[in-house]
Amino acid sequence: VQLQASGGGLVQPGGPLRLSCVTSGFNFDYYAIGWFRQAPGKEREGVACISSSADDNTYYTESVKGRFAISRDNAKNTVYLQMNSLKPDDTAVYYCAADSSIIMSQLSIPRAYDYWGQGTLVTVSS
């Protein structure tokens, strides 16, 4: 199982950025995928998560609702996180994670996911 996160970088406040999580080694359709972030000195938090293709339920943490959108492309085994109106508080290392046995109430819980990719750094600064 492999997850490869990319797309991070330096962006000015108010700007957009799109992260990609390319996966391989498992049946993508049956897995929930989550985007998590961890800022220095803070716990890892669930940012946006999407359930398996059978349900396509989504979760967003309150601070990103209306600004971030998660989507999955099953043909490419890839999940995207479109981030708009970025704020300095969004600065963090962003990780994607996958698991096949997550129920809706667990989507935002890091320990519920078995497989993790490496992080990609997002810095929002002028």
N, CA, C and O atoms as CSV, one atom per row, in Angstrom:
chain,resi,resn,atom,element,x,y,z
A,1,VAL,N,N,0.849,-1.192,0.000
A,1,VAL,CA,C,0.000,0.000,0.000
A,1,VAL,C,C,0.884,1.241,0.000
A,1,VAL,O,O,1.765,1.394,0.845
A,2,GLN,N,N,0.632,2.118,-0.959
A,2,GLN,CA,C,1.406,3.351,-1.018
A,2,GLN,C,C,0.491,4.545,-1.235
A,2,GLN,O,O,-0.466,4.483,-2.008
A,3,LEU,N,N,0.801,5.631,-0.539
A,3,LEU,CA,C,0.111,6.885,-0.732
A,3,LEU,C,C,1.164,7.966,-0.913
A,3,LEU,O,O,2.095,8.075,-0.116
A,4,GLN,N,N,1.015,8.759,-1.952
A,4,GLN,CA,C,1.987,9.792,-2.265
A,4,GLN,C,C,1.278,11.135,-2.306
A,4,GLN,O,O,0.521,11.420,-3.234
A,5,ALA,N,N,1.528,11.960,-1.290
A,5,ALA,CA,C,0.928,13.296,-1.240
A,5,ALA,C,C,1.837,14.305,-1.916
A,5,ALA,O,O,3.060,14.238,-1.791
A,6,SER,N,N,1.235,15.234,-2.627
A,6,SER,CA,C,2.020,16.274,-3.298
A,6,SER,C,C,1.161,17.520,-3.472
A,6,SER,O,O,-0.046,17.499,-3.231
A,7,GLY,N,N,1.799,18.596,-3.891
A,7,GLY,CA,C,1.077,19.823,-4.191
A,7,GLY,C,C,1.276,20.938,-3.187
A,7,GLY,O,O,0.791,22.050,-3.393
A,8,GLY,N,N,1.978,20.659,-2.110
A,8,GLY,CA,C,2.215,21.691,-1.120
A,8,GLY,C,C,3.146,22.770,-1.636
A,8,GLY,O,O,3.768,22.630,-2.689
A,9,GLY,N,N,3.229,23.846,-0.875
A,9,GLY,CA,C,4.105,24.933,-1.270
A,9,GLY,C,C,3.789,26.187,-0.490
A,9,GLY,O,O,3.042,26.170,0.488
A,10,LEU,N,N,4.379,27.276,-0.949
A,10,LEU,CA,C,4.173,28.582,-0.330
A,10,LEU,C,C,3.087,29.325,-1.107
A,10,LEU,O,O,3.153,29.431,-2.331
A,11,VAL,N,N,2.104,29.829,-0.397
A,11,VAL,CA,C,1.008,30.545,-1.039
A,11,VAL,C,C,0.647,31.753,-0.184
A,11,VAL,O,O,0.751,31.711,1.042
A,12,GLN,N,N,0.228,32.811,-0.830
A,12,GLN,CA,C,-0.168,34.010,-0.102
A,12,GLN,C,C,-1.551,33.840,0.519
A,12,GLN,O,O,-2.368,33.083,-0.007
A,13,PRO,N,N,-1.826,34.514,1.601
A,13,PRO,CA,C,-3.167,34.461,2.193
A,13,PRO,C,C,-4.227,34.814,1.155
A,13,PRO,O,O,-4.079,35.756,0.376
A,14,GLY,N,N,-5.301,34.027,1.172
A,14,GLY,CA,C,-6.369,34.220,0.205
A,14,GLY,C,C,-6.205,33.430,-1.063
A,14,GLY,O,O,-7.133,33.357,-1.869
A,15,GLY,N,N,-5.048,32.835,-1.263
A,15,GLY,CA,C,-4.780,32.094,-2.483
A,15,GLY,C,C,-5.252,30.661,-2.429
A,15,GLY,O,O,-5.631,30.166,-1.368
A,16,PRO,N,N,-5.231,29.975,-3.592
A,16,PRO,CA,C,-5.642,28.576,-3.661
A,16,PRO,C,C,-4.435,27.634,-3.770
A,16,PRO,O,O,-3.323,28.035,-4.116
A,17,LEU,N,N,-4.704,26.393,-3.466
A,17,LEU,CA,C,-3.708,25.345,-3.629
A,17,LEU,C,C,-4.470,24.027,-3.743
A,17,LEU,O,O,-5.497,23.843,-3.089
A,18,ARG,N,N,-3.975,23.121,-4.564
A,18,ARG,CA,C,-4.608,21.811,-4.658
A,18,ARG,C,C,-3.604,20.727,-4.318
A,18,ARG,O,O,-2.534,20.640,-4.920
A,19,LEU,N,N,-3.957,19.915,-3.363
A,19,LEU,CA,C,-3.130,18.769,-2.977
A,19,LEU,C,C,-3.659,17.519,-3.664
A,19,LEU,O,O,-4.860,17.372,-3.890
A,20,SER,N,N,-2.729,16.620,-3.991
A,20,SER,CA,C,-3.084,15.335,-4.588
A,20,SER,C,C,-2.537,14.210,-3.731
A,20,SER,O,O,-1.456,14.316,-3.150
A,21,CYS,N,N,-3.296,13.139,-3.663
A,21,CYS,CA,C,-2.842,11.922,-2.973
A,21,CYS,C,C,-3.008,10.777,-3.964
A,21,CYS,O,O,-4.120,10.300,-4.191
A,22,VAL,N,N,-1.908,10.341,-4.549
A,22,VAL,CA,C,-1.924,9.234,-5.506
A,22,VAL,C,C,-1.673,7.942,-4.753
A,22,VAL,O,O,-0.716,7.834,-3.987
A,23,THR,N,N,-2.536,6.964,-4.976
A,23,THR,CA,C,-2.446,5.719,-4.210
A,23,THR,C,C,-2.187,4.524,-5.114
A,23,THR,O,O,-2.448,4.566,-6.317
A,24,SER,N,N,-1.670,3.463,-4.516
A,24,SER,CA,C,-1.469,2.218,-5.251
A,24,SER,C,C,-1.377,1.070,-4.271
A,24,SER,O,O,-1.104,1.271,-3.088
A,25,GLY,N,N,-1.611,-0.156,-4.774
A,25,GLY,CA,C,-1.426,-1.333,-3.949
A,25,GLY,C,C,-2.656,-1.801,-3.203
A,25,GLY,O,O,-2.574,-2.743,-2.414
A,26,PHE,N,N,-3.791,-1.169,-3.432
A,26,PHE,CA,C,-5.018,-1.624,-2.781
A,26,PHE,C,C,-6.210,-1.248,-3.650
A,26,PHE,O,O,-6.091,-0.459,-4.588
A,27,ASN,N,N,-7.365,-1.830,-3.320
A,27,ASN,CA,C,-8.576,-1.549,-4.100
A,27,ASN,C,C,-9.146,-0.205,-3.672
A,27,ASN,O,O,-9.893,-0.101,-2.699
A,28,PHE,N,N,-8.775,0.803,-4.417
A,28,PHE,CA,C,-9.065,2.186,-4.056
A,28,PHE,C,C,-10.547,2.429,-3.774
A,28,PHE,O,O,-10.895,3.157,-2.844
A,29,ASP,N,N,-11.409,1.824,-4.573
A,29,ASP,CA,C,-12.848,2.082,-4.460
A,29,ASP,C,C,-13.391,1.772,-3.056
A,29,ASP,O,O,-14.365,2.380,-2.612
A,30,TYR,N,N,-12.760,0.834,-2.375
A,30,TYR,CA,C,-13.296,0.353,-1.107
A,30,TYR,C,C,-12.682,1.039,0.115
A,30,TYR,O,O,-12.966,0.672,1.256
A,31,TYR,N,N,-11.844,2.031,-0.141
A,31,TYR,CA,C,-11.132,2.659,0.964
A,31,TYR,C,C,-11.599,4.089,1.210
A,31,TYR,O,O,-11.836,4.848,0.271
A,32,ALA,N,N,-11.724,4.437,2.467
A,32,ALA,CA,C,-11.890,5.830,2.851
A,32,ALA,C,C,-10.522,6.508,2.813
A,32,ALA,O,O,-9.507,5.905,3.161
A,33,ILE,N,N,-10.512,7.754,2.390
A,33,ILE,CA,C,-9.269,8.526,2.317
A,33,ILE,C,C,-9.446,9.809,3.117
A,33,ILE,O,O,-10.466,10.489,3.003
A,34,GLY,N,N,-8.468,10.123,3.906
A,34,GLY,CA,C,-8.536,11.337,4.703
A,34,GLY,C,C,-7.327,12.228,4.498
A,34,GLY,O,O,-6.214,11.756,4.263
A,35,TRP,N,N,-7.566,13.512,4.591
A,35,TRP,CA,C,-6.482,14.498,4.636
A,35,TRP,C,C,-6.382,15.005,6.074
A,35,TRP,O,O,-7.373,15.420,6.675
A,36,PHE,N,N,-5.181,14.960,6.603
A,36,PHE,CA,C,-4.913,15.405,7.958
A,36,PHE,C,C,-3.804,16.446,7.900
A,36,PHE,O,O,-3.059,16.520,6.923
A,37,ARG,N,N,-3.702,17.241,8.943
A,37,ARG,CA,C,-2.606,18.207,8.990
A,37,ARG,C,C,-2.076,18.301,10.411
A,37,ARG,O,O,-2.770,18.041,11.394
A,38,GLN,N,N,-0.807,18.688,10.464
A,38,GLN,CA,C,-0.177,18.852,11.761
A,38,GLN,C,C,0.724,20.068,11.708
A,38,GLN,O,O,1.688,20.119,10.944
A,39,ALA,N,N,0.394,21.041,12.532
A,39,ALA,CA,C,1.211,22.247,12.660
A,39,ALA,C,C,2.185,22.050,13.820
A,39,ALA,O,O,1.926,21.234,14.704
A,40,PRO,N,N,3.293,22.776,13.835
A,40,PRO,CA,C,4.272,22.632,14.917
A,40,PRO,C,C,3.630,22.812,16.277
A,40,PRO,O,O,2.933,23.798,16.515
A,41,GLY,N,N,3.859,21.865,17.169
A,41,GLY,CA,C,3.347,21.956,18.518
A,41,GLY,C,C,1.890,21.597,18.685
A,41,GLY,O,O,1.343,21.712,19.782
A,42,LYS,N,N,1.249,21.160,17.605
A,42,LYS,CA,C,-0.172,20.807,17.671
A,42,LYS,C,C,-0.385,19.345,17.305
A,42,LYS,O,O,0.454,18.713,16.663
A,43,GLU,N,N,-1.525,18.830,17.729
A,43,GLU,CA,C,-1.877,17.458,17.394
A,43,GLU,C,C,-2.317,17.374,15.932
A,43,GLU,O,O,-2.762,18.357,15.339
A,44,ARG,N,N,-2.180,16.192,15.382
A,44,ARG,CA,C,-2.661,15.966,14.026
A,44,ARG,C,C,-4.183,16.014,14.032
A,44,ARG,O,O,-4.823,15.417,14.898
A,45,GLU,N,N,-4.761,16.720,13.074
A,45,GLU,CA,C,-6.213,16.846,13.018
A,45,GLU,C,C,-6.743,16.460,11.646
A,45,GLU,O,O,-6.086,16.659,10.624
A,46,GLY,N,N,-7.932,15.912,11.650
A,46,GLY,CA,C,-8.599,15.595,10.395
A,46,GLY,C,C,-9.111,16.864,9.750
A,46,GLY,O,O,-9.819,17.648,10.382
A,47,VAL,N,N,-8.753,17.069,8.485
A,47,VAL,CA,C,-9.153,18.258,7.762
A,47,VAL,C,C,-10.355,17.968,6.858
A,47,VAL,O,O,-11.380,18.646,6.936
A,48,ALA,N,N,-10.220,16.978,6.019
A,48,ALA,CA,C,-11.286,16.599,5.094
A,48,ALA,C,C,-11.130,15.123,4.777
A,48,ALA,O,O,-10.029,14.646,4.499
A,49,CYS,N,N,-12.223,14.417,4.822
A,49,CYS,CA,C,-12.178,12.976,4.622
A,49,CYS,C,C,-13.342,12.555,3.752
A,49,CYS,O,O,-14.403,13.178,3.760
A,50,ILE,N,N,-13.130,11.494,3.005
A,50,ILE,CA,C,-14.182,10.985,2.127
A,50,ILE,C,C,-14.255,9.477,2.290
A,50,ILE,O,O,-13.232,8.795,2.321
A,51,SER,N,N,-15.457,8.971,2.392
A,51,SER,CA,C,-15.638,7.534,2.606
A,51,SER,C,C,-15.423,6.782,1.288
A,51,SER,O,O,-15.111,7.385,0.261
A,52,SER,N,N,-15.591,5.487,1.333
A,52,SER,CA,C,-15.412,4.672,0.137
A,52,SER,C,C,-16.405,5.068,-0.952
A,52,SER,O,O,-17.374,5.781,-0.691
A,53,SER,N,N,-16.163,4.609,-2.148
A,53,SER,CA,C,-17.022,4.988,-3.279
A,53,SER,C,C,-18.467,4.553,-3.092
A,53,SER,O,O,-19.378,5.145,-3.671
A,54,ALA,N,N,-18.676,3.519,-2.286
A,54,ALA,CA,C,-20.041,3.022,-2.066
A,54,ALA,C,C,-20.912,4.073,-1.388
A,54,ALA,O,O,-22.119,4.129,-1.625
A,55,ASP,N,N,-20.302,4.909,-0.542
A,55,ASP,CA,C,-21.073,5.895,0.229
A,55,ASP,C,C,-20.782,7.332,-0.198
A,55,ASP,O,O,-21.701,8.142,-0.319
A,56,ASP,N,N,-19.500,7.652,-0.427
A,56,ASP,CA,C,-19.080,9.004,-0.798
A,56,ASP,C,C,-19.513,10.051,0.222
A,56,ASP,O,O,-19.829,11.184,-0.143
A,57,ASN,N,N,-19.528,9.679,1.481
A,57,ASN,CA,C,-19.766,10.663,2.533
A,57,ASN,C,C,-18.498,11.478,2.726
A,57,ASN,O,O,-17.390,10.993,2.498
A,58,THR,N,N,-18.678,12.727,3.150
A,58,THR,CA,C,-17.520,13.581,3.392
A,58,THR,C,C,-17.576,14.193,4.781
A,58,THR,O,O,-18.639,14.335,5.385
A,59,TYR,N,N,-16.400,14.548,5.261
A,59,TYR,CA,C,-16.265,15.227,6.548
A,59,TYR,C,C,-15.333,16.406,6.337
A,59,TYR,O,O,-14.333,16.292,5.628
A,60,TYR,N,N,-15.654,17.533,6.947
A,60,TYR,CA,C,-14.762,18.688,6.958
A,60,TYR,C,C,-14.687,19.227,8.376
A,60,TYR,O,O,-15.705,19.354,9.056
A,61,THR,N,N,-13.495,19.539,8.810
A,61,THR,CA,C,-13.399,20.212,10.081
A,61,THR,C,C,-13.986,21.609,9.941
A,61,THR,O,O,-13.955,22.204,8.864
A,62,GLU,N,N,-14.513,22.117,11.031
A,62,GLU,CA,C,-15.301,23.358,10.971
A,62,GLU,C,C,-14.525,24.512,10.341
A,62,GLU,O,O,-15.098,25.313,9.603
A,63,SER,N,N,-13.246,24.603,10.622
A,63,SER,CA,C,-12.471,25.761,10.182
A,63,SER,C,C,-12.234,25.814,8.674
A,63,SER,O,O,-11.807,26.846,8.155
A,64,VAL,N,N,-12.506,24.711,7.959
A,64,VAL,CA,C,-12.265,24.714,6.517
A,64,VAL,C,C,-13.542,24.610,5.704
A,64,VAL,O,O,-13.500,24.643,4.474
A,65,LYS,N,N,-14.668,24.485,6.373
A,65,LYS,CA,C,-15.939,24.364,5.640
A,65,LYS,C,C,-16.172,25.587,4.765
A,65,LYS,O,O,-16.004,26.725,5.203
A,66,GLY,N,N,-16.558,25.334,3.534
A,66,GLY,CA,C,-16.786,26.420,2.589
A,66,GLY,C,C,-15.532,26.871,1.865
A,66,GLY,O,O,-15.615,27.633,0.902
A,67,ARG,N,N,-14.367,26.409,2.315
A,67,ARG,CA,C,-13.101,26.812,1.680
A,67,ARG,C,C,-12.388,25.625,1.023
A,67,ARG,O,O,-11.756,25.778,-0.022
A,68,PHE,N,N,-12.489,24.464,1.630
A,68,PHE,CA,C,-11.811,23.271,1.132
A,68,PHE,C,C,-12.829,22.308,0.542
A,68,PHE,O,O,-13.978,22.258,0.980
A,69,ALA,N,N,-12.401,21.547,-0.450
A,69,ALA,CA,C,-13.249,20.517,-1.047
A,69,ALA,C,C,-12.423,19.277,-1.343
A,69,ALA,O,O,-11.371,19.354,-1.977
A,70,ILE,N,N,-12.911,18.134,-0.876
A,70,ILE,CA,C,-12.238,16.865,-1.133
A,70,ILE,C,C,-12.993,16.132,-2.230
A,70,ILE,O,O,-14.222,16.169,-2.288
A,71,SER,N,N,-12.246,15.467,-3.094
A,71,SER,CA,C,-12.879,14.696,-4.156
A,71,SER,C,C,-11.995,13.498,-4.488
A,71,SER,O,O,-10.795,13.495,-4.214
A,72,ARG,N,N,-12.610,12.486,-5.081
A,72,ARG,CA,C,-11.842,11.303,-5.462
A,72,ARG,C,C,-12.063,10.983,-6.921
A,72,ARG,O,O,-13.175,11.097,-7.436
A,73,ASP,N,N,-10.987,10.577,-7.585
A,73,ASP,CA,C,-11.043,10.134,-8.975
A,73,ASP,C,C,-10.687,8.662,-8.980
A,73,ASP,O,O,-9.512,8.297,-8.920
A,74,ASN,N,N,-11.698,7.820,-9.052
A,74,ASN,CA,C,-11.454,6.385,-8.942
A,74,ASN,C,C,-10.660,5.839,-10.139
A,74,ASN,O,O,-9.958,4.837,-10.009
A,75,ALA,N,N,-10.770,6.486,-11.289
A,75,ALA,CA,C,-10.026,6.029,-12.466
A,75,ALA,C,C,-8.517,6.239,-12.288
A,75,ALA,O,O,-7.705,5.514,-12.862
A,76,LYS,N,N,-8.159,7.244,-11.482
A,76,LYS,CA,C,-6.747,7.564,-11.266
A,76,LYS,C,C,-6.254,7.163,-9.888
A,76,LYS,O,O,-5.097,7.414,-9.549
A,77,ASN,N,N,-7.116,6.542,-9.087
A,77,ASN,CA,C,-6.754,6.149,-7.711
A,77,ASN,C,C,-6.184,7.343,-6.946
A,77,ASN,O,O,-5.190,7.221,-6.230
A,78,THR,N,N,-6.812,8.465,-7.106
A,78,THR,CA,C,-6.284,9.705,-6.548
A,78,THR,C,C,-7.385,10.474,-5.812
A,78,THR,O,O,-8.538,10.509,-6.244
A,79,VAL,N,N,-7.008,11.073,-4.718
A,79,VAL,CA,C,-7.888,11.976,-3.979
A,79,VAL,C,C,-7.265,13.363,-3.992
A,79,VAL,O,O,-6.055,13.519,-3.828
A,80,TYR,N,N,-8.108,14.361,-4.190
A,80,TYR,CA,C,-7.658,15.742,-4.237
A,80,TYR,C,C,-8.211,16.529,-3.054
A,80,TYR,O,O,-9.280,16.223,-2.527
A,81,LEU,N,N,-7.471,17.531,-2.658
A,81,LEU,CA,C,-7.959,18.493,-1.683
A,81,LEU,C,C,-7.764,19.877,-2.289
A,81,LEU,O,O,-6.647,20.390,-2.355
A,82,GLN,N,N,-8.858,20.466,-2.727
A,82,GLN,CA,C,-8.821,21.822,-3.243
A,82,GLN,C,C,-8.978,22.779,-2.081
A,82,GLN,O,O,-9.973,22.743,-1.357
A,83,MET,N,N,-7.992,23.629,-1.911
A,83,MET,CA,C,-7.993,24.564,-0.785
A,83,MET,C,C,-8.059,25.983,-1.341
A,83,MET,O,O,-7.186,26.409,-2.097
A,84,ASN,N,N,-9.082,26.690,-0.962
A,84,ASN,CA,C,-9.266,28.071,-1.398
A,84,ASN,C,C,-9.260,29.010,-0.194
A,84,ASN,O,O,-9.410,28.574,0.948
A,85,SER,N,N,-9.088,30.286,-0.461
A,85,SER,CA,C,-9.105,31.303,0.602
A,85,SER,C,C,-8.223,30.897,1.770
A,85,SER,O,O,-8.639,30.947,2.927
A,86,LEU,N,N,-7.014,30.501,1.455
A,86,LEU,CA,C,-6.111,29.994,2.490
A,86,LEU,C,C,-5.743,31.076,3.492
A,86,LEU,O,O,-5.621,32.254,3.154
A,87,LYS,N,N,-5.572,30.644,4.731
A,87,LYS,CA,C,-5.231,31.528,5.832
A,87,LYS,C,C,-3.911,31.086,6.440
A,87,LYS,O,O,-3.517,29.931,6.283
A,88,PRO,N,N,-3.221,31.987,7.133
A,88,PRO,CA,C,-1.975,31.575,7.805
A,88,PRO,C,C,-2.179,30.397,8.757
A,88,PRO,O,O,-1.273,29.583,8.931
A,89,ASP,N,N,-3.356,30.299,9.373
A,89,ASP,CA,C,-3.637,29.187,10.290
A,89,ASP,C,C,-3.711,27.834,9.576
A,89,ASP,O,O,-3.695,26.788,10.225
A,90,ASP,N,N,-3.791,27.856,8.253
A,90,ASP,CA,C,-3.799,26.594,7.501
A,90,ASP,C,C,-2.388,26.043,7.294
A,90,ASP,O,O,-2.218,24.942,6.770
A,91,THR,N,N,-1.392,26.800,7.702
A,91,THR,CA,C,-0.009,26.349,7.558
A,91,THR,C,C,0.237,25.091,8.375
A,91,THR,O,O,0.001,25.075,9.584
A,92,ALA,N,N,0.704,24.049,7.727
A,92,ALA,CA,C,0.932,22.768,8.396
A,92,ALA,C,C,1.516,21.789,7.383
A,92,ALA,O,O,1.561,22.062,6.184
A,93,VAL,N,N,1.955,20.654,7.888
A,93,VAL,CA,C,2.263,19.521,7.024
A,93,VAL,C,C,0.966,18.748,6.834
A,93,VAL,O,O,0.301,18.383,7.804
A,94,TYR,N,N,0.612,18.501,5.580
A,94,TYR,CA,C,-0.621,17.796,5.243
A,94,TYR,C,C,-0.287,16.361,4.851
A,94,TYR,O,O,0.635,16.109,4.075
A,95,TYR,N,N,-1.055,15.432,5.403
A,95,TYR,CA,C,-0.876,14.005,5.137
A,95,TYR,C,C,-2.168,13.431,4.576
A,95,TYR,O,O,-3.258,13.889,4.918
A,96,CYS,N,N,-2.044,12.428,3.717
A,96,CYS,CA,C,-3.221,11.653,3.345
A,96,CYS,C,C,-3.099,10.253,3.942
A,96,CYS,O,O,-2.000,9.737,4.149
A,97,ALA,N,N,-4.248,9.661,4.210
A,97,ALA,CA,C,-4.297,8.358,4.853
A,97,ALA,C,C,-5.452,7.558,4.281
A,97,ALA,O,O,-6.403,8.121,3.739
A,98,ALA,N,N,-5.361,6.236,4.407
A,98,ALA,CA,C,-6.386,5.358,3.850
A,98,ALA,C,C,-6.705,4.221,4.802
A,98,ALA,O,O,-5.855,3.758,5.562
A,99,ASP,N,N,-7.946,3.788,4.738
A,99,ASP,CA,C,-8.342,2.606,5.495
A,99,ASP,C,C,-9.616,2.037,4.889
A,99,ASP,O,O,-10.418,2.759,4.295
A,100,SER,N,N,-9.786,0.735,5.051
A,100,SER,CA,C,-10.936,0.072,4.420
A,100,SER,C,C,-12.089,-0.188,5.370
A,100,SER,O,O,-13.159,-0.620,4.939
A,101,SER,N,N,-11.891,0.067,6.649
A,101,SER,CA,C,-12.924,-0.337,7.613
A,101,SER,C,C,-13.295,0.811,8.529
A,101,SER,O,O,-13.355,0.643,9.747
A,102,ILE,N,N,-13.542,1.958,7.962
A,102,ILE,CA,C,-13.899,3.133,8.759
A,102,ILE,C,C,-15.371,3.438,8.578
A,102,ILE,O,O,-15.884,3.464,7.459
A,103,ILE,N,N,-16.040,3.667,9.688
A,103,ILE,CA,C,-17.431,4.104,9.622
A,103,ILE,C,C,-17.464,5.621,9.659
A,103,ILE,O,O,-16.468,6.276,9.967
A,104,MET,N,N,-18.611,6.156,9.344
A,104,MET,CA,C,-18.751,7.609,9.175
A,104,MET,C,C,-18.231,8.385,10.369
A,104,MET,O,O,-17.572,9.412,10.205
A,105,SER,N,N,-18.518,7.907,11.563
A,105,SER,CA,C,-18.138,8.634,12.777
A,105,SER,C,C,-16.632,8.619,13.028
A,105,SER,O,O,-16.139,9.363,13.875
A,106,GLN,N,N,-15.905,7.785,12.305
A,106,GLN,CA,C,-14.460,7.678,12.513
A,106,GLN,C,C,-13.649,8.431,11.470
A,106,GLN,O,O,-12.423,8.481,11.571
A,107,LEU,N,N,-14.295,9.013,10.481
A,107,LEU,CA,C,-13.578,9.576,9.342
A,107,LEU,C,C,-12.493,10.563,9.744
A,107,LEU,O,O,-11.450,10.623,9.093
A,108,SER,N,N,-12.711,11.334,10.798
A,108,SER,CA,C,-11.767,12.394,11.154
A,108,SER,C,C,-10.742,11.969,12.198
A,108,SER,O,O,-9.965,12.800,12.669
A,109,ILE,N,N,-10.725,10.702,12.564
A,109,ILE,CA,C,-9.858,10.229,13.661
A,109,ILE,C,C,-8.581,9.623,13.092
A,109,ILE,O,O,-8.640,8.592,12.422
A,110,PRO,N,N,-7.430,10.238,13.340
A,110,PRO,CA,C,-6.179,9.723,12.760
A,110,PRO,C,C,-5.901,8.261,13.085
A,110,PRO,O,O,-5.473,7.511,12.208
A,111,ARG,N,N,-6.131,7.843,14.315
A,111,ARG,CA,C,-5.776,6.474,14.701
A,111,ARG,C,C,-6.658,5.430,14.033
A,111,ARG,O,O,-6.370,4.236,14.113
A,112,ALA,N,N,-7.716,5.858,13.384
A,112,ALA,CA,C,-8.589,4.912,12.682
A,112,ALA,C,C,-8.007,4.480,11.341
A,112,ALA,O,O,-8.495,3.525,10.736
A,113,TYR,N,N,-6.982,5.162,10.874
A,113,TYR,CA,C,-6.407,4.883,9.563
A,113,TYR,C,C,-5.134,4.051,9.697
A,113,TYR,O,O,-4.274,4.347,10.527
A,114,ASP,N,N,-5.023,3.027,8.890
A,114,ASP,CA,C,-3.858,2.146,8.943
A,114,ASP,C,C,-2.715,2.587,8.028
A,114,ASP,O,O,-1.549,2.322,8.320
A,115,TYR,N,N,-3.041,3.251,6.933
A,115,TYR,CA,C,-2.019,3.538,5.922
A,115,TYR,C,C,-1.869,5.054,5.749
A,115,TYR,O,O,-2.848,5.795,5.650
A,116,TRP,N,N,-0.609,5.478,5.719
A,116,TRP,CA,C,-0.308,6.908,5.658
A,116,TRP,C,C,0.728,7.178,4.586
A,116,TRP,O,O,1.624,6.369,4.345
A,117,GLY,N,N,0.592,8.317,3.954
A,117,GLY,CA,C,1.614,8.790,3.049
A,117,GLY,C,C,2.541,9.749,3.771
A,117,GLY,O,O,2.323,10.093,4.933
A,118,GLN,N,N,3.582,10.177,3.065
A,118,GLN,CA,C,4.469,11.179,3.632
A,118,GLN,C,C,3.764,12.527,3.552
A,118,GLN,O,O,2.798,12.668,2.802
A,119,GLY,N,N,4.205,13.476,4.275
A,119,GLY,CA,C,3.533,14.762,4.306
A,119,GLY,C,C,3.979,15.690,3.208
A,119,GLY,O,O,5.028,15.498,2.592
A,120,THR,N,N,3.169,16.700,2.970
A,120,THR,CA,C,3.538,17.771,2.056
A,120,THR,C,C,3.269,19.092,2.784
A,120,THR,O,O,2.188,19.305,3.334
A,121,LEU,N,N,4.264,19.962,2.775
A,121,LEU,CA,C,4.197,21.183,3.572
A,121,LEU,C,C,3.427,22.272,2.838
A,121,LEU,O,O,3.700,22.582,1.678
A,122,VAL,N,N,2.457,22.844,3.547
A,122,VAL,CA,C,1.714,23.998,3.039
A,122,VAL,C,C,2.038,25.191,3.940
A,122,VAL,O,O,1.836,25.139,5.153
A,123,THR,N,N,2.533,26.244,3.339
A,123,THR,CA,C,2.865,27.453,4.080
A,123,THR,C,C,2.068,28.610,3.500
A,123,THR,O,O,2.182,28.932,2.317
A,124,VAL,N,N,1.259,29.228,4.350
A,124,VAL,CA,C,0.457,30.369,3.918
A,124,VAL,C,C,1.033,31.621,4.563
A,124,VAL,O,O,0.924,31.826,5.772
A,125,SER,N,N,1.639,32.441,3.742
A,125,SER,CA,C,2.344,33.604,4.276
A,125,SER,C,C,2.519,34.638,3.181
A,125,SER,O,O,2.644,34.309,2.001
A,126,SER,N,N,2.526,35.896,3.600
A,126,SER,CA,C,2.788,36.969,2.644
A,126,SER,C,C,4.267,37.335,2.646
A,126,SER,O,O,4.685,38.223,1.902
